[in-house]
Amino acid sequence: MIKVKAEDITKVFHSKNGNTGTNGCVEALGGINLEIRTGEFLAIVGPSGCGKSTFLEILGGLIKPSCGSIYIDGKAVSGPNHDRGIVFQGYALFPWRNVTENIAYGLEEKGVPKKTRNEICRKYISLVGLSGFENHYPYQLSGGMKQRVAIARALAYDPDILLMDEPFAALDAQTRDTLQGEVLRIWEETRKTVLFVTHNIEEAVFLADRIAVMSVRPGIIKRIIDIPLSRPRFEEFRTSQDFIKLRQEVGSIVREEAKSATNS
């Protein structure tokens, strides 16, 4: 079943040239057509500046496309909604709220009673491995722990779709690998539909059911690659011949696109 359908999504950003006073424009997306299946883990990769995050923000309802439409369960996206949870690279936690209070934010916005909020927060604190840190504030947490809070907050109000924009890019390699495993474990328990934006090709191959490779700006979907690795996935997968072959295939397409941008 198709959960998300994007039809001819384009996005042009208009800017004012400070020197001349004239208006310029940047065409970020050149016509995205994409379907995401219910419960699927889909990763998007591509050259820097190709519009990956722009597409995610359009799906999240944070910005509007210049042309085209995105549908969730057949209904056009017109703005933000609790059916989508978003995890950004920069955590975006409230420094004056402790772990429980940060996770509860979306539930408060939905008007969930306090007793129920606390029960839900305990569930997701346990799910992301932060039991014992309920009353800690962001300044008392490591980067990896902050990202766990951000993931728990996005999941706590039970969205149908989880949008993740380079969530591990700022973390050290060991923490990143650990959280990749945690995200897979959580996904296997919840079976949310996930759109995961990343520059890290190995990360995309390790996590995803399919990978959508974008072209240089203006971005379009250049190719979609199935990742037929069995689940659950373990660290040992990273050294298997099938994994290495898929990583090389995806990397070759991305490098080809990056090279075309340099030569254009």
C-alpha positions in Angstrom: 0.0 0.0 0.0 1.3 3.5 -0.9 1.6 5.8 2.1 3.2 8.8 0.4 2.9 9.9 -3.2 4.8 12.9 -4.6 3.8 14.2 -8.0 6.0 16.6 -10.0 7.3 18.4 -6.9 9.3 21.5 -7.9 10.7 24.2 -5.6 12.2 27.5 -6.6 13.7 29.8 -3.9 13.6 33.5 -4.7 16.3 35.8 -3.3 17.2 39.4 -3.6 20.6 40.3 -4.9 22.1 42.7 -2.3 24.3 44.4 -4.9 22.0 45.0 -7.7 18.6 45.0 -6.0 17.4 42.4 -8.6 15.5 39.3 -7.7 17.3 36.0 -8.4 16.1 32.4 -8.0 17.5 29.0 -7.2 15.7 26.0 -8.6 16.1 23.4 -5.8 13.8 20.6 -7.1 13.1 19.9 -10.7 10.2 17.6 -10.5 10.2 14.9 -7.8 8.0 11.8 -8.4 8.2 9.3 -5.6 6.1 6.7 -3.8 6.8 5.5 -0.3 5.1 2.3 0.8 3.4 1.9 4.2 5.9 0.8 6.8 8.8 1.2 4.5 12.2 2.5 5.4 13.3 4.7 2.5 16.6 6.6 2.4 17.4 9.5 0.1 21.0 10.2 -0.9 22.5 12.5 -3.5 25.2 15.2 -4.1 25.4 18.1 -1.6 22.8 20.7 -2.5 20.6 18.5 -4.6 17.4 19.3 -2.5 17.2 16.2 -0.2 16.3 18.3 2.9 14.1 20.6 0.8 11.9 17.6 -0.2 11.7 16.4 3.4 10.6 19.8 4.6 7.9 19.9 1.9 6.7 16.5 3.0 6.8 17.7 6.6 4.6 20.7 5.6 7.2 23.1 6.7 7.5 24.8 3.3 5.3 24.7 0.2 6.3 23.4 -3.2 6.4 25.8 -6.1 4.4 23.2 -8.2 3.2 19.7 -7.7 1.5 17.9 -4.8 2.3 15.4 -2.0 -0.3 13.0 -0.8 -0.4 11.0 2.4 -3.0 8.3 2.3 -4.5 10.1 -0.7 -4.9 13.4 1.1 -2.9 16.4 -0.1 -0.3 17.8 2.4 -1.1 21.4 3.1 1.0 22.1 6.2 2.5 20.5 9.4 0.4 17.8 11.1 0.8 15.3 13.9 0.7 12.5 11.4 4.4 13.3 10.7 7.2 13.4 13.2 10.5 15.1 12.3 14.0 14.6 13.7 16.6 17.1 12.6 20.4 17.0 12.8 20.5 19.8 15.4 18.3 18.1 18.1 16.1 21.2 18.6 15.5 20.4 22.3 14.2 23.0 24.7 17.1 23.8 27.1 14.7 24.7 30.0 12.9 21.3 29.7 14.2 18.0 31.1 14.1 14.8 29.1 10.5 13.9 30.1 9.3 17.4 29.4 11.0 17.6 26.0 9.4 14.3 25.0 6.0 15.4 26.2 5.9 18.6 24.1 4.0 17.2 21.2 1.6 15.4 23.5 0.9 18.7 25.3 0.2 20.3 21.9 -2.4 17.5 21.3 -4.0 18.1 24.6 -3.1 14.7 26.0 -3.9 14.5 29.8 -0.8 14.7 32.1 -1.2 11.2 33.5 -1.3 9.7 30.0 1.6 11.9 28.9 3.7 10.6 31.7 2.9 7.0 30.8 3.8 7.6 27.1 7.0 9.4 28.0 8.1 6.5 30.2 7.5 4.1 27.4 9.6 6.0 24.9 12.3 6.9 27.3 12.7 3.1 27.8 12.5 2.5 24.1 15.4 4.8 23.3 17.5 3.6 26.2 17.3 6.6 28.5 15.8 5.2 31.6 17.4 6.9 34.6 17.8 10.2 32.7 14.2 11.3 32.9 15.0 14.5 34.9 18.2 15.5 33.1 18.4 18.6 31.0 20.0 18.9 27.6 23.2 20.4 28.8 23.7 17.3 31.0 23.4 14.9 28.0 25.9 13.8 25.3 25.1 14.4 21.6 23.9 10.8 21.2 21.6 11.1 24.2 20.2 14.4 22.9 19.4 12.7 19.6 17.7 9.8 21.4 15.5 12.4 23.1 14.7 14.0 19.8 13.7 10.6 18.3 11.6 9.8 21.4 9.8 13.1 21.1 9.0 12.5 17.5 7.6 9.1 18.2 5.7 9.9 21.4 2.7 11.4 19.7 2.5 8.4 17.5 2.9 9.8 14.0 2.3 7.6 10.9 5.5 8.9 9.3 8.9 9.6 10.7 11.0 12.1 8.8 14.7 12.1 9.7 17.1 14.7 8.2 20.7 13.8 8.7 20.0 12.9 12.3 23.5 11.4 13.0 25.7 13.6 10.9 27.2 15.6 13.8 27.9 12.5 15.9 31.2 10.5 16.2 31.4 7.3 14.2 30.9 5.0 17.2 27.8 6.8 18.4 26.5 7.0 14.9 26.8 3.3 14.4 25.1 2.6 17.8 22.2 4.9 17.0 21.7 3.4 13.5 21.2 0.1 15.3 18.8 1.7 17.7 16.8 3.3 15.0 16.5 -0.1 13.2 15.4 -1.7 16.5 12.8 1.0 17.1 11.5 0.8 13.5 11.2 -3.0 13.7 9.1 -2.5 16.9 6.9 0.3 15.6 6.9 -0.2 11.8 6.5 3.5 11.1 7.0 4.7 7.6 10.4 6.3 7.5 12.0 8.8 5.1 15.7 9.1 6.0 17.9 11.8 4.4 21.6 11.2 4.6 24.9 11.9 2.9 26.3 8.7 4.3 25.9 5.9 1.7 26.9 3.1 4.1 24.3 4.4 6.5 21.6 4.4 3.8 22.4 0.8 2.7 22.5 -0.4 6.3 19.1 1.1 7.2 16.9 1.2 4.2 14.5 -1.1 2.3 15.1 1.1 -0.8 17.4 4.0 -1.6 16.3 6.9 -3.8 19.3 8.6 -5.4 18.8 12.2 -6.4 20.5 14.1 -9.2 22.3 17.4 -8.9 20.3 20.6 -8.5 17.5 20.9 -9.6 17.0 17.6 -7.9 15.0 14.8 -9.4 15.0 11.1 -8.5 17.8 9.7 -10.6 17.3 6.1 -9.6 15.7 3.9 -6.9 17.7 0.9 -5.7 16.2 -2.0 -3.7 18.2 -3.2 -0.7 17.4 -6.9 -0.5 19.5 -7.6 2.7 17.7 -9.7 5.2 16.4 -8.3 8.5 17.1 -7.9 11.3 20.5 -6.4 10.3 23.6 -6.6 12.4 27.0 -5.0 12.3 28.4 -8.0 10.6 26.4 -7.1 7.5 28.8 -4.2 6.8 31.6 -6.6 5.8 29.4 -8.9 3.7 30.0 -9.0 -0.1 26.3 -8.2 -0.7 26.6 -5.1 1.5 29.8 -3.9 -0.1 28.5 -4.4 -3.6 25.3 -2.4 -2.9 27.4 0.4 -1.2 29.6 0.6 -4.2 26.6 0.7 -6.6 24.9 3.5 -4.8 28.2 5.4 -4.3 29.1 5.1 -8.0 25.8 6.8 -9.0 26.2 9.6 -6.4 29.8 10.2 -7.5 28.7 10.3 -11.1 26.1 13.0 -10.3 28.6 15.0 -8.2 31.1 14.9 -11.1 28.5 16.1 -13.6 27.8 19.1 -11.3 31.6 19.9 -11.2 31.8 19.7 -15.0 28.7 21.7 -15.8 
